[in-house]
Amino acid sequence: MVTMTHTGLIPGKKGKVIHVSFERKTDSGRDYAEFQLPSRKLLHNEGFDEGELAQLQLYLKGQEKQIIRDAKQINHDMIFKL
């Protein structure tokens, strides 16, 4: 099973970005990949093969609007909790 988590909107060099990570447990520890939205650029990979990374990028493409909405909600919730 692969678990996905993401940040809220964070400042980047060319505007706000979201960091999305995928993680799964393995017999030897864990596999981990981190991407940046909206570019879907791979930032870090430990253990996922090229085909799996391509599938994760396709998943991000299909879910990008929802992830962005969720990230905005994280920022909104944080503002009102302070």
Secondary structure by P-SEA (a helix, b strand, c coil): cbbbbbbccccccccbbbbbbbbbbccccbbbbbbbcccccccccccccaaaaaaaaaaaaaaaaaaaaaaaaaaaaaaaac
